Every structure is written in C-alpha cells, then in structure tokens.
Amino acid sequence: MTNNAIVNLVTGATGTVGRQIVLELLSRGHTVRALTRDPSRAGIPDFPDGVEVVRGDLADPASLVPALEGVTGLHLITFDGGGFAALETGPEIVELAAKAGVRRITVLNGGGDTPLQDAVMAGTVPWTVLMPVEFMANALEWAEGIRAGDRVREPFVGRLSAMVHEGDIGAVAAVALSEDGHGGKSYLITGPEALTIRDKADTLAAARGREIEVVELTEAQAVEQWRSAGQPEEVIGFLLEVYGNTPPEGRTPNGTVEEVTGRPARTFAQWAAEHADAFRGSV
C-alpha cells in the first residue's frame, strides 16, 4: 500500500445505502473494507470481488481498531445494527478514526440529530453529512401486493416525493470520501422529479408490462395495515406525519447529485426498469 492509496471502511455495508457506497467506491478503483459484526453471516458472496470483509461493532469502539488501520475514508451509520438504537459511541469512534489517520468521514443522517452525528461534526476529521429523502428502494415494499393482486394500497396517494435512487446516494458518498472540498457540508440528496403514488405505480406498471391499481386507504386503514405488518407505534406515527404532511425538502427536487458527481440524478423510471422482475407475478 502506498501512502497515497485511498482505503475506505464502510459501515452498514449490507444495507440499502451501504451496499451502493461499496459498489461506487469499487467502480472508482478504491480499496474497500466492509464492516460487519459477524463476517461469517455477511458472507463473502454478498460483496463483489475485491471487497475485504472485516469484523467490528460500532457499539464496541475497541473492536474497530484493526479495521481502521490504513483507512483514509470512513462511512458511518448512526444506529446500532443489532437493535437499531441510536449509537452513543460517537466520541470514541471519532477519536479512534483521528488516531488512525482517517482524512474524511461521511455520515448517513438518521432522520435528525443523533449522538454519533453530533460527535462527528464536533471532531477534527473533515466530515460530510448525507441527508437523502425517501429511497426509491422503498417501492419494494409494494412488490408482494403487486405480484399477488396488481394492486398498491396506500394512504395520501396524491402526496409528492422527490425520491432518490439509492445508487445516487452511494455516488455522492463516494465522492465525499475520496475527494477534497466536501468537508463541513451537509448534502440534502433528492431525485430529479417529484412523483405521486399514482405516478410511481404507473411507472412500475410500464416497467413490468402490466397495469397496477392504486387503492387509497384512509388513515385508519393505513394504521391497521402497518400494525398488521408489525410496525411499532412510533414508526406508524412518523409515517402518518411524513406522508400526510411531507416537508418541502422531501418533495422538492434539487441538483445535489449532479453538483457533486457531475452527472444527473437517476429517475424512478430507471430504477423501475432495474427492478421490474420484483414486481412481476405469474400471468
């Protein structure tokens, strides 16, 4: 390894965003380590060739010391991968990163201020906060209902979302981890268009070649559906607030992806074409 080598440690590497960061960094020719609490469970086949799977637990900072050796870029999530509790170990992690010579840190925002994000922003290592709006991958929650009955059942079907392709989140992160000029910045990351649920259903229908019916639920029906799916009450309350009163930043496309990466943000039509098979049932 040369002194100029870019080595990145990605936490949450098996998640929706983390996996995309890994792929984007690899495409740029960088060395990538994927952190997991149990490498035997993550499985080497889950990652492309060239990814080094390393053991470590953000809730146990001392376990990160070997994984951080030689690392120049560190991507962090703000919650414990085991129980999804907000991590309180931020100060220790930031101190270890600084001692290891980490030059850049990205943090995937957890929906608001968190102890770990606060610690990163108060530390000495240049940081970038990634604040994506709704993921396009959230549409996969509809896959079972669409395959079984060509139907989407949702409340607030007219709500707008500037949903973002998870690959674009990964691309913004990869740039921030490997290039100067992004320290101290918080990036709100959106897709290129604002879509209603009906817009999304029509786009998926076009991609899979079969129509999809949209059934609008009342709030009470939506709550019942989410409870039946096992959603905790605090999550249900959050969904009602966000879906019923989506804030402007969640429904207003911006140019962050193109400004940071140099290419336009990907459309939902592109995402739908990539994932069309997930929505195709037996004909």
N, C-alpha and C positions, 0 to 999 in steps of 0.2 A: 504494500500500500504506500502510495506517495503522500507527501504532506498536503498536496492539493486535491486528493481524492475526496469525492463527496459521498459520504456514507450516511444513510438515513435510517432512523429507527421509527417504525410506525406502530403505535399502539391502537388497539381496536381494529387490527388489520383484517379480521374476518368479517367485519361489519359492512354495511352498505357503502359507507363513505371510505372507510379504511382500505377496503379492497381496491377501490378505484385509485386511491393515492398510491398504493403499491404498484399498480399497473402503469400509472402515468410516470412514476419515477423510473421504473424499468425501461419504459419506452424512450426515456431521455438518457439512458445509459448509465444510470447511477446505481450504486450498490444499495440494496435494501435489506433491512432486517425487520422481520415481523414478530412483534412481541405477543406472547400468549402465556397464560398461566399454566397451560398443560400442552406442550408441543405434541405429545402423543395423540391428544384428542383433536387438535387442529389438523394434523395430518399434512405431510409434505404435498400430497396430491392437490390440496386445496389452493396451493400457490403455484405460479409459473416457475419454471426452472430459473435458477439464479437468485431466488429469494431464500435468505437464511432465516430459519425459524429459531427464535431464541426464547428461553424461559424468563419470565419476570412477572411481577404483580404490582400494579400501581399502588395498591393498598399496603404494600410492603416495600418501601423505597430501597432498602438494602439489597433486595433481590435484583435491582436494576443495574447495579454496578458493573457486572460483566457485560451486559447488553449495551451499555453506554460507551464502552471502550472504543475510541477512534471515531465516534459518531460526530458528524457536523450538523445534521438536521434532525430535529425531534418533533414528531407529531403526537399530540396528546388529546385524549378524550377526558371529560370532566367527571365521569361516573365510574363506579366500580363495576367491572364486567361481570362479577358474580351476582350481586344483588341490585345493581343499578342505583345504588346510593351515591350521593354526591361525595366525591373524594375530599378528604381533609388533609391529604399528604402533600399538597402543592409546594409548601416551602421547602420540604426535604427534597422533593423531586427536582425543583429548580436549582437548589444548591448543588446537588449531585451532577446535574447537567452542566452547570458552570464549571465545576471542577474537572469534568471530563473533556472540556473544550468545545462543547456544543456552541455553534455560532448562530443558529436560527431555531426558533420554536414556533410551530403553528398549534392553535387550539381550536377544536371544533366546539363552537358555542353550544351550551346545553339548554338554550331557551331563556337565558337570563344570566345574571351574575352568579358565579359559583366560586367556592373557596379556591379551587385549583386555578381557575382563570384569573382570579384576583392575584394569586401568588405569582403567576407567570408575568402578569402586567406590572407587578411591583419589583420583579427581579432584574438582573443585569444582562440577561441574554436577550437580544433583539427578538421580538415576538410579533406574530400576526394572528389576529382572531378571525376565524371563518364563521360567518353567520348566514347559512343558507336558509331559504324559505322552504316551503313544502317540497319534498323529494318527489320526482316523477315515479320513483320506485314504489311509492305508497299506493299506486294504482294496482299493484299486485294483490292488494287486499280484496280486490273485486274479482280476482281470477276464478275462484271457486264458484261464485254465484253466476258469473258469465258463462263458464263452461257448462254448468248444470242447467241453467234456465235462460240464458241470453238476457240477463237482467242485472241492473245495478240498482240497489236500494240505499238511498242516502237522503238526509235532510238538506235543506238550504241548497237546492240544485242550481240556483242562479248565482251562487257566490263565485267570486273571481279569485283565481290563484295564479301567481306568476311562477308556478312550479319549475324547479330546476333539475336538469339531468345530473344524476349523481357523478357521472364522469366529468362534468364541468367543475364540480366541487373538488374532485381529485386533481384536476388540471391546475386550478388556482392554488391549491395547497402545494403542489409540486413546484410551481414557480416560486412561491414564497419560501420554500425550503431550500432551494438551490440557487437563488439569485438575490443579490443585494437590492435595496430600495423598497422593501416591503415591511421593514421593521417599524413597530409602533402604529400599525394600521389595522383597522377593523373593517373587513370586507363583507358587505351585505351582498349575497350572491343569489341572483334570480335567473329564471329562464327568459327567453326573448318575447314572450307573449302572455297575456292574461286570459285564462280559459275558465269557463263554467264547467260544472259536472257534465252537462249535456254535451258541451264541446269535446270533453275528454272521451265520453262514451262514443261519440260519433267517430272520433279519431281512431279509437281502438277497433270499432266496427270496420272501418275502412282497411285497417291493417290486417285483420283476421279474415275479412271477406264475408262477414255475416252481421246482420243488424243486432243492435243491443237496445233493449228497452230501459228507460230510466223511470224508476218509481220513486216519487218524492215522499219521504217519511215526515210525519210530524215530529216535533221534538220528543214527545213522549215515546213514540215508536222507536226513534233513534236510540234513546236511552235504554229501552228494553233490548234492542238488538245488541248494543255494546255490552250491556250487562251479561247477556247470554253468551257473548264471546269471551267473557272473563275479564273485561276491562275494570280496573279499580275505579272507585268513585271519583278520586282526584283527577284521573285521566278523563273520565266522562265529563266532568266539569270543565276541564281545559278544552276539550273538543267542542263542547257547546259554545264556549266563549269565542274560540278562534274561528270556528266555522260560521257561527251566527253573526259575528262582528269582526271579520278579518281586518286586521290593521292595514293601513295604506302600504306599508313596506312589504306585506305579504301578497299584495295584488297589483303592484306597480313594477313592471319590468325595468331593469336598469342595465347599464353597459359594463358592469364589473368584469364579467368573464372575458369579453373582448379586450377591455383595457389592460387586464393583467396577462392574458395568454396570447393576445394578438389574433385570435380567431373568434367568430361569432358563437354565441351560446347555442347549444343544440335544441331543436324543437321537440315538442311532445310527439309529433308525427315520426320523428327519427327514433325516439325511444320506443314508441309503439311498434314500429317495424322490427326493431331489435328483439322485442319480447312477444311478438304476435302468437307464437306457439303456446305460451302460457294461458292464452285466452280462447284457444280453440278446443271445443268439445267434440264429441262424436256427432257426425252429421246423420 
